[in-house]
């Protein structure tokens, strides 16, 4: 799941990026999670602007998504 978040942050490259993109072409569940995570990211950025995130907020959101 960490690769999924790295993908969202555009921090994946090489074989890891290629493998995840192939997986996303075949896995509708992961595509749905990706779409939701992108919407959530846009919503948070729109609401917070450039303000720093509250402590551990990102970690709590990622954990919740891992369990979803």
N, CA, C and O atoms as a GROMACS GRO file, in nm:
protein
  272
    1UNK      N    1   0.081  -0.119   0.000
    1UNK     CA    2   0.000   0.000   0.000
    1UNK      C    3   0.086   0.127   0.000
    1UNK      O    4   0.044   0.232  -0.048
    2UNK      N    5   0.206   0.115   0.053
    2UNK     CA    6   0.294   0.233   0.054
    2UNK      C    7   0.326   0.278  -0.088
    2UNK      O    8   0.338   0.398  -0.114
    3UNK      N    9   0.339   0.182  -0.181
    3UNK     CA   10   0.366   0.220  -0.319
    3UNK      C   11   0.249   0.298  -0.377
    3UNK      O   12   0.268   0.387  -0.460
    4UNK      N   13   0.128   0.265  -0.334
    4UNK     CA   14   0.010   0.335  -0.380
    4UNK      C   15   0.019   0.484  -0.344
    4UNK      O   16  -0.008   0.570  -0.427
    5UNK      N   17   0.058   0.512  -0.219
    5UNK     CA   18   0.069   0.651  -0.177
    5UNK      C   19   0.188   0.720  -0.243
    5UNK      O   20   0.182   0.838  -0.275
    6UNK      N   21   0.294   0.646  -0.263
    6UNK     CA   22   0.409   0.704  -0.335
    6UNK      C   23   0.368   0.739  -0.478
    6UNK      O   24   0.412   0.840  -0.532
    7UNK      N   25   0.284   0.655  -0.538
    7UNK     CA   26   0.232   0.683  -0.672
    7UNK      C   27   0.152   0.813  -0.672
    7UNK      O   28   0.169   0.897  -0.761
    8UNK      N   29   0.066   0.830  -0.572
    8UNK     CA   30  -0.013   0.952  -0.562
    8UNK      C   31   0.075   1.076  -0.547
    8UNK      O   32   0.044   1.183  -0.598
    9UNK      N   33   0.185   1.059  -0.476
    9UNK     CA   34   0.278   1.170  -0.453
    9UNK      C   35   0.379   1.186  -0.566
    9UNK      O   36   0.468   1.271  -0.559
   10UNK      N   37   0.363   1.104  -0.670
   10UNK     CA   38   0.454   1.104  -0.786
   10UNK      C   39   0.598   1.077  -0.743
   10UNK      O   40   0.692   1.136  -0.795
   11UNK      N   41   0.611   0.985  -0.647
   11UNK     CA   42   0.743   0.951  -0.595
   11UNK      C   43   0.788   0.812  -0.639
   11UNK      O   44   0.892   0.764  -0.593
   12UNK      N   45   0.712   0.747  -0.728
   12UNK     CA   46   0.752   0.616  -0.779
   12UNK      C   47   0.819   0.632  -0.914
   12UNK      O   48   0.788   0.723  -0.991
   13UNK      N   49   0.911   0.542  -0.941
   13UNK     CA   50   0.975   0.542  -1.073
   13UNK      C   51   1.020   0.401  -1.106
   13UNK      O   52   1.012   0.310  -1.023
   14UNK      N   53   1.066   0.384  -1.225
   14UNK     CA   54   1.122   0.258  -1.268
   14UNK      C   55   1.025   0.141  -1.265
   14UNK      O   56   0.908   0.155  -1.300
   15UNK      N   57   1.075   0.027  -1.222
   15UNK     CA   58   0.996  -0.096  -1.222
   15UNK      C   59   0.875  -0.087  -1.128
   15UNK      O   60   0.769  -0.142  -1.159
   16UNK      N   61   0.890  -0.019  -1.016
   16UNK     CA   62   0.779  -0.006  -0.922
   16UNK      C   63   0.664   0.072  -0.985
   16UNK      O   64   0.547   0.034  -0.969
   17UNK      N   65   0.696   0.178  -1.055
   17UNK     CA   66   0.593   0.257  -1.122
   17UNK      C   67   0.525   0.175  -1.231
   17UNK      O   68   0.402   0.175  -1.241
   18UNK      N   69   0.604   0.107  -1.311
   18UNK     CA   70   0.547   0.025  -1.419
   18UNK      C   71   0.458  -0.085  -1.365
   18UNK      O   72   0.350  -0.110  -1.419
   19UNK      N   73   0.502  -0.153  -1.258
   19UNK     CA   74   0.423  -0.262  -1.200
   19UNK      C   75   0.290  -0.210  -1.145
   19UNK      O   76   0.187  -0.274  -1.163
   20UNK      N   77   0.294  -0.097  -1.079
   20UNK     CA   78   0.170  -0.043  -1.024
   20UNK      C   79   0.075   0.002  -1.135
   20UNK      O   80  -0.046  -0.019  -1.125
   21UNK      N   81   0.128   0.063  -1.238
   21UNK     CA   82   0.042   0.105  -1.349
   21UNK      C   83  -0.023  -0.014  -1.419
   21UNK      O   84  -0.139  -0.007  -1.458
   22UNK      N   85   0.051  -0.124  -1.435
   22UNK     CA   86  -0.007  -0.246  -1.492
   22UNK      C   87  -0.117  -0.298  -1.400
   22UNK      O   88  -0.224  -0.337  -1.447
   23UNK      N   89  -0.090  -0.298  -1.270
   23UNK     CA   90  -0.190  -0.344  -1.173
   23UNK      C   91  -0.316  -0.257  -1.182
   23UNK      O   92  -0.428  -0.310  -1.180
   24UNK      N   93  -0.299  -0.127  -1.192
   24UNK     CA   94  -0.415  -0.036  -1.198
   24UNK      C   95  -0.498  -0.058  -1.324
   24UNK      O   96  -0.618  -0.033  -1.324
   25UNK      N   97  -0.435  -0.103  -1.430
   25UNK     CA   98  -0.509  -0.133  -1.553
   25UNK      C   99  -0.603  -0.251  -1.535
   25UNK      O  100  -0.702  -0.264  -1.607
   26UNK      N  101  -0.572  -0.338  -1.439
   26UNK     CA  102  -0.648  -0.462  -1.420
   26UNK      C  103  -0.736  -0.463  -1.295
   26UNK      O  104  -0.829  -0.543  -1.288
   27UNK      N  105  -0.710  -0.377  -1.199
   27UNK     CA  106  -0.777  -0.385  -1.069
   27UNK      C  107  -0.871  -0.266  -1.049
   27UNK      O  108  -0.827  -0.155  -1.020
   28UNK      N  109  -0.999  -0.290  -1.065
   28UNK     CA  110  -1.097  -0.183  -1.049
   28UNK      C  111  -1.104  -0.133  -0.905
   28UNK      O  112  -1.126  -0.014  -0.883
   29UNK      N  113  -1.084  -0.220  -0.808
   29UNK     CA  114  -1.088  -0.178  -0.668
   29UNK      C  115  -0.979  -0.076  -0.639
   29UNK      O  116  -1.003   0.025  -0.572
   30UNK      N  117  -0.860  -0.101  -0.689
   30UNK     CA  118  -0.750  -0.006  -0.668
   30UNK      C  119  -0.773   0.124  -0.745
   30UNK      O  120  -0.736   0.231  -0.699
   31UNK      N  121  -0.832   0.114  -0.862
   31UNK     CA  122  -0.865   0.234  -0.938
   31UNK      C  123  -0.965   0.319  -0.862
   31UNK      O  124  -0.954   0.442  -0.861
   32UNK      N  125  -1.062   0.255  -0.798
   32UNK     CA  126  -1.158   0.329  -0.716
   32UNK      C  127  -1.090   0.395  -0.597
   32UNK      O  128  -1.120   0.510  -0.565
   33UNK      N  129  -0.998   0.324  -0.533
   33UNK     CA  130  -0.924   0.381  -0.420
   33UNK      C  131  -0.839   0.498  -0.466
   33UNK      O  132  -0.829   0.599  -0.396
   34UNK      N  133  -0.778   0.485  -0.583
   34UNK     CA  134  -0.697   0.593  -0.638
   34UNK      C  135  -0.782   0.716  -0.666
   34UNK      O  136  -0.742   0.828  -0.633
   35UNK      N  137  -0.897   0.697  -0.725
   35UNK     CA  138  -0.986   0.810  -0.754
   35UNK      C  139  -1.031   0.878  -0.625
   35UNK      O  140  -1.032   1.000  -0.617
   36UNK      N  141  -1.068   0.798  -0.524
   36UNK     CA  142  -1.109   0.854  -0.396
   36UNK      C  143  -0.995   0.931  -0.331
   36UNK      O  144  -1.015   1.042  -0.281
   37UNK      N  145  -0.876   0.873  -0.332
   37UNK     CA  146  -0.761   0.939  -0.270
   37UNK      C  147  -0.729   1.071  -0.341
   37UNK      O  148  -0.692   1.168  -0.275
   38UNK      N  149  -0.742   1.075  -0.471
   38UNK     CA  150  -0.719   1.201  -0.545
   38UNK      C  151  -0.824   1.304  -0.509
   38UNK      O  152  -0.790   1.422  -0.491
   39UNK      N  153  -0.950   1.264  -0.497
   39UNK     CA  154  -1.055   1.357  -0.458
   39UNK      C  155  -1.033   1.409  -0.316
   39UNK      O  156  -1.049   1.528  -0.289
   40UNK      N  157  -0.995   1.319  -0.227
   40UNK     CA  158  -0.968   1.359  -0.089
   40UNK      C  159  -0.852   1.456  -0.083
   40UNK      O  160  -0.858   1.556  -0.011
   41UNK      N  161  -0.748   1.428  -0.157
   41UNK     CA  162  -0.631   1.516  -0.161
   41UNK      C  163  -0.670   1.655  -0.211
   41UNK      O  164  -0.628   1.756  -0.154
   42UNK      N  165  -0.749   1.661  -0.317
   42UNK     CA  166  -0.792   1.789  -0.372
   42UNK      C  167  -0.880   1.864  -0.272
   42UNK      O  168  -0.867   1.985  -0.256
   43UNK      N  169  -0.968   1.792  -0.205
   43UNK     CA  170  -1.055   1.854  -0.106
   43UNK      C  171  -0.974   1.914   0.009
   43UNK      O  172  -0.996   2.028   0.049
   44UNK      N  173  -0.880   1.836   0.060
   44UNK     CA  174  -0.798   1.884   0.171
   44UNK      C  175  -0.716   2.006   0.130
   44UNK      O  176  -0.707   2.103   0.204
   45UNK      N  177  -0.657   1.999   0.013
   45UNK     CA  178  -0.577   2.113  -0.035
   45UNK      C  179  -0.664   2.237  -0.054
   45UNK      O  180  -0.620   2.349  -0.024
   46UNK      N  181  -0.786   2.219  -0.103
   46UNK     CA  182  -0.875   2.333  -0.122
   46UNK      C  183  -0.916   2.394   0.012
   46UNK      O  184  -0.928   2.516   0.024
   47UNK      N  185  -0.937   2.310   0.111
   47UNK     CA  186  -0.981   2.358   0.243
   47UNK      C  187  -0.867   2.419   0.323
   47UNK      O  188  -0.886   2.518   0.393
   48UNK      N  189  -0.749   2.361   0.314
   48UNK     CA  190  -0.638   2.407   0.395
   48UNK      C  191  -0.550   2.510   0.326
   48UNK      O  192  -0.478   2.585   0.391
   49UNK      N  193  -0.556   2.513   0.195
   49UNK     CA  194  -0.468   2.603   0.122
   49UNK      C  195  -0.324   2.568   0.149
   49UNK      O  196  -0.284   2.452   0.138
   50UNK      N  197  -0.246   2.666   0.184
   50UNK     CA  198  -0.104   2.644   0.211
   50UNK      C  199  -0.075   2.625   0.359
   50UNK      O  200   0.041   2.614   0.398
   51UNK      N  201  -0.177   2.620   0.442
   51UNK     CA  202  -0.157   2.601   0.586
   51UNK      C  203  -0.097   2.462   0.610
   51UNK      O  204  -0.131   2.367   0.540
   52UNK      N  205  -0.011   2.451   0.708
   52UNK     CA  206   0.046   2.319   0.739
   52UNK      C  207  -0.063   2.226   0.795
   52UNK      O  208  -0.157   2.270   0.860
   53UNK      N  209  -0.047   2.097   0.768
   53UNK     CA  210  -0.141   1.999   0.819
   53UNK      C  211  -0.129   1.988   0.970
   53UNK      O  212  -0.021   2.005   1.026
   54UNK      N  213  -0.241   1.960   1.038
   54UNK     CA  214  -0.232   1.932   1.180
   54UNK      C  215  -0.141   1.812   1.204
   54UNK      O  216  -0.127   1.727   1.115
   55UNK      N  217  -0.080   1.804   1.322
   55UNK     CA  218   0.012   1.692   1.348
   55UNK      C  219  -0.055   1.556   1.324
   55UNK      O  220  -0.167   1.532   1.368
   56UNK      N  221   0.016   1.470   1.254
   56UNK     CA  222  -0.023   1.331   1.228
   56UNK      C  223  -0.149   1.315   1.144
   56UNK      O  224  -0.197   1.203   1.129
   57UNK      N  225  -0.205   1.423   1.088
   57UNK     CA  226  -0.326   1.410   1.007
   57UNK      C  227  -0.303   1.321   0.887
   57UNK      O  228  -0.382   1.230   0.859
   58UNK      N  229  -0.196   1.346   0.815
   58UNK     CA  230  -0.167   1.265   0.696
   58UNK      C  231  -0.153   1.117   0.735
   58UNK      O  232  -0.205   1.029   0.667
   59UNK      N  233  -0.082   1.090   0.843
   59UNK     CA  234  -0.064   0.952   0.888
   59UNK      C  235  -0.199   0.887   0.921
   59UNK      O  236  -0.222   0.772   0.885
   60UNK      N  237  -0.287   0.959   0.989
   60UNK     CA  238  -0.419   0.904   1.025
   60UNK      C  239  -0.503   0.878   0.901
   60UNK      O  240  -0.574   0.778   0.895
   61UNK      N  241  -0.496   0.965   0.803
   61UNK     CA  242  -0.572   0.946   0.679
   61UNK      C  243  -0.520   0.825   0.604
   61UNK      O  244  -0.598   0.742   0.557
   62UNK      N  245  -0.389   0.813   0.593
   62UNK     CA  246  -0.330   0.698   0.524
   62UNK      C  247  -0.367   0.566   0.593
   62UNK      O  248  -0.395   0.466   0.527
   63UNK      N  249  -0.366   0.566   0.727
   63UNK     CA  250  -0.404   0.445   0.800
   63UNK      C  251  -0.550   0.411   0.774
   63UNK      O  252  -0.585   0.294   0.756
   64UNK      N  253  -0.635   0.511   0.772
   64UNK     CA  254  -0.777   0.486   0.746
   64UNK      C  255  -0.796   0.430   0.605
   64UNK      O  256  -0.877   0.340   0.586
   65UNK      N  257  -0.723   0.482   0.509
   65UNK     CA  258  -0.733   0.430   0.373
   65UNK      C  259  -0.679   0.288   0.363
   65UNK      O  260  -0.732   0.207   0.287
   66UNK      N  261  -0.575   0.258   0.438
   66UNK     CA  262  -0.522   0.121   0.440
   66UNK      C  263  -0.626   0.022   0.489
   66UNK      O  264  -0.632  -0.091   0.441
   67UNK      N  265  -0.707   0.064   0.583
   67UNK     CA  266  -0.808  -0.024   0.643
   67UNK      C  267  -0.938  -0.026   0.564
   67UNK      O  268  -1.025  -0.108   0.590
   68UNK      N  269  -0.951   0.064   0.468
   68UNK     CA  270  -1.076   0.072   0.388
   68UNK      C  271  -1.084  -0.040   0.287
   68UNK      O  272  -1.182  -0.048   0.212
   0.00000   0.00000   0.00000
